Amino acid sequence: MRSAGQKGAQEMAGKCRVEFSNRQKDMPADKQVRDLIRACCAQTLRYEGVAFACLVSVSFVTKDEIQALNAESRKVDAVTDVLSFPLEEFSKGVPEGYRPVISPLPLGDIVLCPAKAVEQAEQYGHSLVREIAFLSVHSMLHLLGYDHMTKEDERQMFERQEAILRELSISRDGPGDGAGAARGKEGAGDR
């Protein structure tokens, strides 16, 4: 049964087309996972007040592939959970009144490593649903120009993440999510 937040995100899903590519075998990229990511993308856009149609590409990759991408793009030779590659240069959200010249507007690419997400869900004591949702929302905010390079930016971004996840009824200590232990600074931040 869907929560009211997930239902609202599903209604917005028509404005957010998400295309998937699966280049790994660690976790099935089944309909349930794809629908969760679609709902997270749509809810993030709704929360941010994005009123135009968008396109997001999501790729599921192996640890080796994400490590190579991380080394190439960020000069960090390590496995990571998710990488975001924005196509637009927004700064902390879409400017009010912004009108894209094409529709749907391609926001960018999200590259997610399911094997790392599984490890982190176990490590931090919450469900894989929570982890995948967190990584999806986190990446969408990056595509919309948010970052966590300073303490203030990190606070703003993480407050947004938690608010969006709450609207989707996905919490740290929801059903099956365990105690939701706080995270360190590794990876996509505080879970």
N, C-alpha and C positions, 0 to 999 in steps of 0.2 A: 504494500500500500504506500502510495506517495504522500509525502507531507505537503502542506500548502506551499512551502517554499519551492519544493521540487516541481510541483504542478505549475506554479507561476513561471519557473525557468523553462519548463517544457513548452509553454505557450510562446515564450520569447525565442525558442530554439529555431523557429523559422527565419529569424533575423540573423542567426549565427550558424553558418554552415561550417561544419567541422569535417575535414577530410582526413582519413586515417591511412597510415602505412605501417605494416608490421614486418619488421626485419629481425625478429628474435623468436625463440621457442621456449623461453623460461616461464611465460605465463600466457594463457590464452587471451587474445584480444577480442573477447566475445562481445555480444550485443550488450550485456549488462555493463561491462567496463566502458564500452563506447558511449552508451547512454549516460552513464555517470559523468564522463568527461564533457559530453555535450551540455548536460545540465549545469555543470560548473562554469563552463564558458559563457553560456547564456545568462546565468545568474550574475556573473561578474560584470557583464555588459549592462545588465539592468541596474545593478547597484551603482555603476559609474554613470548612468544616465545616457548611455550610447543609444541613440535612436535610429541609427541607420544600419543596413545589412552589412555583416562582416563575414570574412572567410578566415579560418584558422586551419593550419596543417598540423597534425599530431603524428609523430613517428615513434613507434615502439622499437627500441634498439637494444643490442647486447651491451654488456659491460665493456667489451673491447672497443665497440664503435663509439660509445659515449666518452670513453677515456681519450680516444683519438680526437674526437671533436672538441673536447675540453682543452686538450693540449694545443690544438690548432687555433681555437677561437679565444681562449682565455689565458693561454700559456701556463696552464695548470695540468701537469701530467698525472692525473688521478681519475678514478671512477667517480662520477657524481650522479645524483638522482635525476636531475632535469636541467635542460638548457633551453633558453628562450632566444629566438632570433627575430626581433621586431623588424618590420619593413617600413614602418612609419616612425618618425622621431617625435613622439608626443612627450610632454614633460608633465608627469603627475596627472595623467588623465587626458581625455579628449577636450580640447578647448570648447567652451560654450559657443554654439552656433556653427561649429565646424561642419562642412558639407563635403563629403568625398566626391572626387570627380568620376569615380567608377563605382559600380555596385554589383556584387558585394565588394567592400573594401578589404583587400588582403591585409590582415594585421601582421602576420608572420608565422613562424614555425615554432612548435614546441617539440622538443626531443626528450622522450621519457625512457628511462631504463627500468622496466618492470622488476628485474632481479634485484636491483638496489632498493626499489620501493618495498619489496617483500621483506628484505633484510631490515629496513628502517622501521617498518610496521612492527616487526617482532622486537627490535631493539627498544623502541619507545613505548611498547605496551598498548598499542591501539590497533584497530582493524586495518586491513588492506584498503577497504573502502575509504576510510579516513585519510590514509596516506595518499592514495591516488587523487582524491578530491583536493587535498591540501596542495599537492604538486601542481594540479591543473589550475587552481585559482591563483597560486603564486606566479605561475608562468603567464597567465593572462594579464595579471597586473604588470608584469615586466613588459609585455607587448603593448600595454597602454602607457608606458613611460615611468612606472614606479620603480624604485630601486631601494636598496638598503645599505648604501655606502656610508651614511652618517647615522648616528644614533637617532636623530629626529626623523630622518627618512625611514629608517627601520621601524620605528614606533608607528608611524603613519601607515606604512605598508602592512604591518602585521595586524594592526587594528582593523584594517579593511578586510584582510584575509579572514579573520575570525568572524567578523560581521557577516560576510558572504556565506561562510560555512554554517553559521547559525541559521541564516535564512533558508538554507538547504536542509536544516535539521541534522547536520553532521557535527558532532561534538567530540571533544577529546575523551570524554568519559561516557559517551552514549552507549547504547546496547552493543556489547562485544568489543568496546574500545578500551577496556581495562582502565587503569588509573590515569592514563594520559600523561606520563612523565614528561617534564620539561626537557627540552633539547638544548644541546650546546650550540655553538656557532657553525658547526660543520653543515654542509649541504644547504638546503633551501631555508634554513632558519628554524625558529621556534615552532614546534608542532602544536 
